[in-house]
């Protein structure tokens, strides 16, 4: 229960906090773009079973690999892709915390 609360709190709460603090004028748009980072969970559809609460997503699913994480970090550099990059990096942080990697 606590693990799920922390996991989804990071997934949804941290982007909201970042949007409210750093993107005040257009926080809702910023929050929406960062939430799009959740789409990388579509790679779970390729796993069998699709959902396993005991499985660590990091380096198991294709969009959760260390190679993909490098791309997500690079997305933080250009201003045009920064919000999407933030959403993806926050997503990975949530998954790493879930796996006990943080």
N, C-alpha and C positions, 0 to 999 in steps of 0.2 A: 504494500500500500504506500509506504513512505517513498520507496524507489520510484513508483509510478508517478507520484505527486511531484517529486523532484524532476523526473524526466520531462513530464509535460509542462511543468512550471518553467523549465529552461526553454523548451520548445516554443511556448507561447508567451511567457512572461518576460523573458530577456529581450526578445525583439520589441515588445511593447515599451519596455523601459528605455531601450536604445532610441526608439522612435520619439518618445516623449521628451527625452533629455537633449538629443542631438539634432532632431528634425522637427522642432516645435511647430513651425509654420505649416508643414504638410505631414504631420505625424501619421495620419491615417493612411495616406499613400505609401509612406515609408514602411509602415507596419505591414501593409498588404504585400508589398514587394518582398520584404524579408520572409513573410509567411510562405511565399512561393518556394522557399527552400525546402519545404516539406515534400515537394514533388519528387525529390530524390528517393523517397521511400517506395516509389513505384518499382524499384528493383527488387523489392521483397516478393513481388508477384512471380519472380523466376525461381524462388526457393521452394523447397518441399520439406516440411509444411511452410505455407506462406508466413504464418506467425508462430514463433516459438519464443515464449517469454524468457527462456533460459539461454537463448542464443545471443551472442554479441554480434551486432551488425558490422562493427569495424573490421575491415579486411575480409569480410565474408561476402557481402553484397558488392556488386561491381561499382556502384556509385558511392560506396563507403570505403573505398580502398585508399591507401596512402597516396597513390598516384592521382586519384581524383581530388584528394585534399590539397595537393599542391596547386591544382588548377583553381580550386575555390579560394585559396590564399592569394593567388595572382589576380583574381577578380576584384580584390580589395584595392588594388592600385589605381586603375582608371576610375575617375569619378562617375562615369556612365554606368559602370557595373558594380559599384561599391555596395549598394543596398542588397543586390542579389547575392554578392559575395558574403556580406554580413549574415544574411539569412542562412546560407549554406554552411558557413563556419559555425554559427550558433547551433545549427542542427547537428553537426558533427560533435560539438562540445557536449550537447545533451546525450548523444549516443555513447560518447566516451565515458561520461559520468555514469551512465547506465551500466556500462561494462566494467566499471571499477578501474578505468584507466586514468582517472584524474585524481 
